């Protein structure tokens, strides 16, 4: 049924409930033939006519338009507001429950925009809790519907990220490139720059560093032309990641510090928390002598992450990075504790992050002479990495695994891991 059909059917139903004929409803402002055409869906009433009919039928305008009463609409909007608030506050499980309950509300069925917003929120909550497959299924279903241009870009951006975080890099690239090369896409705006940032991340993780370098420059130009905080943060942050991936550590920090400065002034708490973690990781890589200062920043970030809309995967990543800093400063007991906690938070879909945590544990155990535990962790690293597709990230972790095996005296295992690293790098 079309919208006009549904509106006409509601008018007809309420008219009959009130015991009115079409002529009685029409008189004196309208003709009974016009009312008949409206009820049959052959005419779309103007807003003024709809308001007049609602008054004459003694029902709410909201009911005639949407099929729900004003009170029901208010309840739906209130429930949606609570779900959004839970997600913004980092209460991911609560948000997911509230969005799911809303979708079970039959009154939401005819409210297309609100139903789409609810499904999008549920996909975001699923992704934040590490259920990438669930998020992807919802986003793909939404992408088949008629959507506003901005919402379509947001869905593509989240779909690109969900594919990337679940190691499905080819699909992540396809989603981003399809949207950005579309003839119907709008001119560069904040949402498109953020989608481009996600595509750039997929390029790098897949090992397309030349393409990544070129595209990073394109994004920077687009952001500079826009001059908006969101685009500047996204483009500079990804330029930083690209510089880091291509061995330009100090250049990477320079881009990152520009992005961080803008984010601190204009960003949301969750975004600031995530960027603080990523910035700390860059400092560890570029300036290992600052490990103690980075460790203190990351320890302070634990509460910040718990109080903001960060995902389970992001909290796991924070703990693993903190463990790395503690290992570098010699706080080995603390390093083991945080690496183990981080590994425990990693969902099954984030095998690469689990491998990082296990590798870190292997190194710490090896450094204190607990060789049996170190070897068990290295075995777990191999189990986590083996099913992953070839990518730059997998290659780096295999290489680090090989170095650790070599340090522990496992020459044969090290040779195999080096070969796997070369294969992942396409060599």
C-alpha positions as CSV (number, residue, x, y, z in Angstrom):
1,X,0.0,0.0,0.0
2,X,1.1,3.6,-0.7
3,X,1.1,6.3,1.9
4,X,-2.0,7.8,0.3
5,X,-3.7,4.4,0.5
6,X,-2.9,4.1,4.2
7,X,-4.0,7.6,5.0
8,X,-7.3,7.1,3.2
9,X,-7.9,3.8,4.9
10,X,-7.4,5.4,8.3
11,X,-9.8,8.2,7.5
12,X,-12.4,5.7,6.3
13,X,-12.0,3.5,9.4
14,X,-12.4,6.3,11.9
15,X,-15.3,7.8,9.9
16,X,-17.2,4.6,10.2
17,X,-16.3,4.2,13.8
18,X,-17.9,7.7,14.4
19,X,-21.0,6.7,12.4
20,X,-20.5,9.3,9.7
21,X,-21.2,9.2,6.0
22,X,-18.8,10.6,3.5
23,X,-21.2,13.5,2.9
24,X,-21.5,14.3,6.7
25,X,-17.7,14.3,7.0
26,X,-17.3,16.5,4.0
27,X,-19.9,19.1,4.7
28,X,-19.6,22.1,4.5
29,X,-15.9,22.6,3.6
30,X,-15.3,19.7,1.2
31,X,-17.3,17.7,-1.3
32,X,-18.3,14.1,-0.6
33,X,-16.7,13.0,-3.9
34,X,-13.4,14.5,-2.8
35,X,-13.6,12.6,0.5
36,X,-14.3,9.4,-1.5
37,X,-11.2,10.0,-3.6
38,X,-9.1,10.5,-0.5
39,X,-10.4,7.3,1.2
40,X,-9.7,5.3,-1.9
41,X,-6.1,6.6,-2.1
42,X,-6.7,8.4,-5.4
43,X,-6.1,11.8,-4.0
44,X,-3.4,12.9,-1.5
45,X,-4.9,15.4,0.9
46,X,-3.0,18.6,1.7
47,X,-1.7,19.2,5.2
48,X,-4.6,21.7,5.7
49,X,-7.2,19.2,4.6
50,X,-5.7,16.5,6.8
51,X,-5.8,18.8,9.8
52,X,-9.4,19.6,9.1
53,X,-10.4,16.0,8.8
54,X,-8.6,15.1,12.0
55,X,-10.6,17.8,13.8
56,X,-13.9,16.6,12.3
57,X,-13.1,13.0,13.2
58,X,-12.0,13.9,16.7
59,X,-8.7,12.0,16.3
60,X,-5.0,13.1,16.2
61,X,-3.3,14.3,13.1
62,X,-0.4,12.0,14.0
63,X,-2.8,9.0,13.8
64,X,-4.0,9.9,10.3
65,X,-0.5,10.4,9.0
66,X,1.4,7.7,10.8
67,X,-1.1,5.3,12.1
68,X,-0.2,6.0,15.8
69,X,-1.7,8.4,18.3
70,X,0.2,11.4,19.6
71,X,0.7,9.6,22.9
72,X,2.1,6.5,21.1
73,X,4.4,8.7,19.0
74,X,5.6,10.4,22.2
75,X,6.3,7.0,23.8
76,X,8.3,5.9,20.8
77,X,10.4,9.1,20.6
78,X,11.1,8.9,24.4
79,X,12.2,5.2,24.1
80,X,14.5,6.1,21.1
81,X,15.9,9.0,23.2
82,X,16.8,6.6,26.0
83,X,18.4,4.2,23.6
84,X,20.6,7.0,22.1
85,X,21.6,8.2,25.6
86,X,22.6,4.7,26.7
87,X,24.8,4.3,23.6
88,X,26.4,7.8,24.1
89,X,27.2,6.9,27.7
90,X,28.9,3.6,26.7
91,X,26.1,1.4,28.0
92,X,26.2,-0.8,24.9
93,X,24.3,-3.8,26.2
94,X,21.5,-1.5,27.5
95,X,21.4,0.4,24.2
96,X,21.1,-2.8,22.3
97,X,18.3,-4.1,24.5
98,X,16.3,-0.8,24.1
99,X,16.7,-0.7,20.3
100,X,15.6,-4.3,20.1
101,X,12.6,-3.7,22.2
102,X,11.7,-0.7,20.1
103,X,11.8,-2.7,16.9
104,X,9.4,-5.2,18.4
105,X,6.9,-2.3,18.8
106,X,4.2,-2.7,16.1
107,X,3.5,1.0,16.2
108,X,7.0,1.6,14.7
109,X,6.2,-0.3,11.5
110,X,4.6,2.6,9.6
111,X,7.1,5.2,10.9
112,X,9.8,4.6,8.2
113,X,12.2,7.3,9.3
114,X,12.1,6.4,13.0
115,X,12.3,2.7,12.2
116,X,15.3,3.2,10.1
117,X,17.0,5.3,12.8
118,X,16.2,2.6,15.3
119,X,17.8,-0.1,13.1
120,X,20.8,2.1,12.5
121,X,21.2,2.5,16.2
122,X,20.9,-1.2,16.8
123,X,23.6,-1.8,14.2
124,X,25.9,0.7,15.9
125,X,25.3,-1.0,19.3
126,X,25.9,-4.4,17.8
127,X,29.2,-3.2,16.3
128,X,30.2,-1.6,19.6
129,X,29.7,-4.9,21.4
130,X,31.8,-6.8,18.8
131,X,29.0,-8.4,16.9
132,X,30.2,-7.4,13.5
133,X,28.2,-10.0,11.6
134,X,25.0,-8.7,13.3
135,X,25.8,-5.1,12.5
136,X,26.7,-6.0,8.9
137,X,23.4,-7.8,8.4
138,X,21.3,-4.8,9.6
139,X,23.3,-2.3,7.6
140,X,23.1,-4.3,4.4
141,X,19.3,-4.6,4.8
142,X,19.0,-0.8,5.4
143,X,21.2,0.0,2.4
144,X,18.5,-1.6,0.1
145,X,15.9,0.9,1.3
146,X,15.1,4.4,0.1
147,X,17.2,6.6,2.3
148,X,18.2,10.3,2.7
149,X,21.7,11.0,1.1
150,X,23.4,11.6,4.5
151,X,22.0,8.4,6.0
152,X,23.2,6.4,3.0
153,X,26.7,7.7,3.5
154,X,26.6,6.9,7.3
155,X,25.5,3.4,6.6
156,X,28.3,2.9,4.0
157,X,30.8,4.3,6.6
158,X,29.7,2.0,9.3
159,X,29.5,-1.0,7.0
160,X,33.1,-0.2,5.8
161,X,34.3,-0.2,9.4
162,X,32.4,-3.3,10.4
163,X,33.9,-5.2,7.4
164,X,37.4,-3.9,8.3
165,X,37.1,-4.8,12.0
166,X,36.0,-8.3,11.1
167,X,39.1,-8.6,8.8
168,X,36.9,-8.6,5.6
169,X,39.1,-6.1,3.9
170,X,38.1,-6.6,0.3
171,X,34.5,-6.0,1.1
172,X,35.4,-2.9,3.2
173,X,37.2,-1.4,0.2
174,X,34.4,-2.2,-2.2
175,X,31.8,-0.5,0.1
176,X,33.9,2.7,0.4
177,X,34.9,2.9,-3.3
178,X,31.4,2.3,-4.5
179,X,30.0,5.2,-2.4
180,X,32.8,7.6,-3.2
181,X,32.8,6.8,-7.0
182,X,29.0,7.0,-7.3
183,X,27.7,9.6,-9.8
184,X,25.0,10.6,-7.3
185,X,27.2,11.2,-4.3
186,X,27.2,14.8,-3.0
187,X,30.3,17.0,-2.9
188,X,32.8,16.4,-0.2
189,X,31.4,17.0,3.2
190,X,32.2,15.8,6.8
191,X,30.4,12.4,6.3
192,X,32.2,11.6,3.1
193,X,35.6,12.6,4.5
194,X,34.9,10.2,7.4
195,X,33.9,7.5,5.0
196,X,37.1,8.2,3.1
197,X,39.1,7.8,6.3
198,X,37.6,4.4,6.8
199,X,38.4,3.4,3.2
200,X,42.0,4.6,3.7
201,X,42.3,2.4,6.8
202,X,41.1,-0.6,4.7
203,X,43.7,0.2,2.1
204,X,46.5,0.3,4.7
205,X,45.4,-2.9,6.4
206,X,45.3,-4.6,3.0
207,X,48.8,-3.4,2.3
208,X,47.9,-1.0,-0.6
209,X,50.3,1.6,0.8
210,X,50.9,3.5,-2.5
211,X,47.2,3.9,-3.0
212,X,46.8,4.9,0.7
213,X,49.5,7.6,0.4
214,X,47.8,9.1,-2.7
215,X,44.3,8.9,-1.2
216,X,45.6,10.5,2.1
217,X,46.7,13.5,0.2
218,X,43.3,13.7,-1.6
219,X,41.5,13.6,1.8
220,X,43.7,16.3,3.3
221,X,43.0,18.6,0.3
222,X,39.2,18.0,0.7
223,X,39.4,18.7,4.5
224,X,41.4,21.8,4.0
225,X,38.9,23.1,1.5
226,X,36.0,22.3,3.8
227,X,37.7,23.8,6.9
228,X,35.4,21.9,9.3
229,X,36.7,20.4,12.6
230,X,35.3,16.9,11.7
231,X,36.9,16.7,8.3
232,X,40.2,18.1,9.6
233,X,40.3,15.5,12.4
234,X,39.5,12.6,10.1
235,X,41.8,13.5,7.3
236,X,44.8,14.4,9.5
237,X,44.4,11.3,11.6
238,X,44.4,9.1,8.6
239,X,47.3,11.0,7.1
240,X,49.1,10.2,10.4
241,X,48.3,6.5,10.1
242,X,49.5,6.5,6.5
243,X,52.8,8.2,7.4
244,X,53.3,5.7,10.3
245,X,52.6,2.8,8.0
246,X,55.2,4.0,5.5
247,X,57.9,4.6,8.1
248,X,57.6,8.3,8.7
249,X,57.1,8.2,12.5
250,X,57.7,11.9,13.3
251,X,55.5,13.0,10.4
252,X,52.9,10.7,11.7
253,X,53.0,12.3,15.1
254,X,52.8,15.8,13.6
255,X,49.6,15.0,11.8
256,X,48.2,13.2,14.9
257,X,48.9,16.2,17.1
258,X,47.0,18.5,14.8
259,X,44.0,16.1,14.8
260,X,44.2,15.7,18.5
261,X,44.2,19.5,19.1
262,X,41.1,20.0,17.1
263,X,39.4,16.9,18.6
264,X,40.0,18.2,22.2
265,X,38.3,21.5,21.3
266,X,35.3,20.1,19.4
267,X,35.0,16.3,19.8
268,X,32.6,14.1,21.8
269,X,34.0,12.3,24.9
270,X,34.0,8.9,23.2
271,X,35.9,10.2,20.1
272,X,38.4,12.0,22.3
273,X,39.0,8.8,24.3
274,X,39.6,6.7,21.2
275,X,41.9,9.3,19.7
276,X,43.9,9.5,23.0
277,X,44.5,5.8,22.8
278,X,45.6,5.9,19.2
279,X,47.8,8.9,19.8
280,X,49.5,7.0,22.7
281,X,50.2,4.1,20.5
282,X,51.9,6.3,18.0
283,X,54.1,7.9,20.7
284,X,55.1,4.4,21.8
285,X,56.2,3.5,18.3
286,X,57.9,6.8,17.5
287,X,59.4,7.7,20.9
288,X,59.9,4.6,23.0
289,X,61.8,6.7,25.5
290,X,58.5,8.3,26.4
291,X,57.0,4.9,27.5
292,X,56.5,5.9,31.1
293,X,54.6,9.0,30.2
294,X,52.4,7.1,27.7
295,X,51.8,4.4,30.4
296,X,50.4,7.1,32.8
297,X,48.2,8.5,30.0
298,X,46.8,5.1,29.3
299,X,46.2,4.3,33.0
300,X,44.2,7.5,33.3
301,X,42.2,6.6,30.1
302,X,40.7,3.4,31.6
303,X,38.1,5.4,33.5
304,X,37.5,7.7,30.5
305,X,36.8,4.6,28.3
306,X,34.4,3.1,30.9
307,X,32.4,6.3,31.0
308,X,32.1,6.9,27.3
309,X,30.6,5.2,24.2
310,X,33.6,3.0,23.5
311,X,33.2,-0.5,22.3
312,X,34.3,-3.8,23.9
313,X,37.0,-4.1,21.2
314,X,38.2,-0.6,21.9
315,X,38.4,-1.3,25.7
316,X,40.4,-4.4,24.9
317,X,42.7,-2.4,22.7
318,X,43.3,0.1,25.5
319,X,44.3,-2.7,27.9
320,X,46.6,-4.3,25.4
321,X,48.3,-1.0,24.6
322,X,48.7,-0.3,28.3
323,X,50.2,-3.7,28.8
324,X,52.7,-2.9,26.0
325,X,53.7,0.4,27.7
326,X,54.1,-1.4,31.0
327,X,56.3,-4.0,29.5
328,X,58.5,-1.3,28.0
329,X,58.9,0.3,31.4
330,X,59.6,-3.0,33.2
331,X,56.2,-3.2,35.0
332,X,55.9,-6.9,34.0
333,X,53.3,-8.0,36.5
334,X,51.0,-5.1,35.6
335,X,51.7,-5.9,31.9
336,X,50.6,-9.5,32.3
337,X,47.5,-8.5,34.2
338,X,46.3,-5.9,31.6
339,X,47.2,-8.0,28.6
340,X,45.3,-10.9,30.0
341,X,42.3,-8.7,30.8
342,X,42.4,-7.2,27.3
343,X,42.5,-10.7,25.7
344,X,39.5,-11.7,27.7
345,X,37.5,-8.8,26.2
346,X,38.4,-9.5,22.6
347,X,35.4,-11.0,20.7
348,X,35.9,-14.0,18.4
349,X,35.7,-11.8,15.4
350,X,38.8,-9.7,16.3
351,X,41.4,-12.4,15.9
352,X,44.2,-10.0,15.0
353,X,43.8,-8.1,18.3
354,X,43.7,-11.3,20.3
355,X,47.0,-12.3,18.6
356,X,48.6,-9.0,19.6
357,X,47.6,-9.6,23.3
358,X,48.8,-13.2,23.2
359,X,52.1,-12.2,21.6
360,X,52.7,-9.5,24.2
361,X,52.0,-12.1,27.0
362,X,54.5,-14.5,25.3
363,X,57.2,-11.8,25.3
364,X,56.6,-10.9,29.0
365,X,56.6,-14.6,30.0
366,X,59.8,-15.2,28.0
367,X,61.5,-12.2,29.6
368,X,61.0,-13.5,33.1
369,X,61.9,-17.1,32.2
370,X,58.4,-18.6,32.2
371,X,59.2,-20.5,29.0
372,X,56.3,-23.0,29.1
373,X,53.7,-20.2,29.4
374,X,55.5,-18.2,26.7
375,X,55.4,-21.2,24.3
376,X,51.7,-21.8,25.0
377,X,51.0,-18.1,24.2
378,X,52.9,-18.4,20.9
379,X,50.9,-21.4,20.0
380,X,47.7,-19.4,20.6
381,X,49.1,-16.6,18.5
382,X,49.5,-19.0,15.5
383,X,46.0,-20.3,16.1
384,X,44.6,-16.7,16.0
385,X,46.6,-15.6,12.9
386,X,46.3,-18.7,10.8
387,X,42.7,-18.3,9.6
388,X,43.1,-14.5,8.9
389,X,43.3,-13.3,5.3
390,X,46.7,-11.9,4.1
391,X,47.0,-8.3,5.2
392,X,49.6,-5.8,6.3
393,X,48.5,-6.1,9.9
394,X,48.7,-9.9,9.8
395,X,52.2,-9.6,8.2
396,X,53.4,-7.4,11.0
397,X,52.1,-9.7,13.7
398,X,53.6,-12.8,12.1
399,X,56.9,-10.9,11.8
400,X,56.8,-10.0,15.5
401,X,55.9,-13.6,16.4
402,X,58.9,-14.8,14.4
403,X,61.2,-12.4,16.3
404,X,59.8,-13.6,19.6
405,X,60.2,-17.3,18.7
406,X,63.8,-16.6,17.7
407,X,64.5,-14.9,21.0
408,X,63.0,-18.0,22.8
409,X,65.2,-20.4,20.8
410,X,62.5,-21.8,18.5
411,X,64.4,-21.5,15.2
412,X,62.2,-23.7,13.2
413,X,59.0,-22.0,14.4
414,X,60.7,-18.6,13.7
415,X,61.5,-19.6,10.1
416,X,57.9,-20.7,9.5
417,X,56.5,-17.4,11.0
418,X,58.9,-15.3,8.9
419,X,57.6,-17.1,5.8
420,X,54.0,-16.5,6.8
421,X,54.9,-12.8,7.3
422,X,56.4,-12.6,3.8
423,X,53.3,-14.4,2.3
424,X,50.9,-11.9,4.0
425,X,53.0,-9.1,2.6
426,X,52.7,-10.6,-0.9
427,X,56.4,-11.5,-1.2
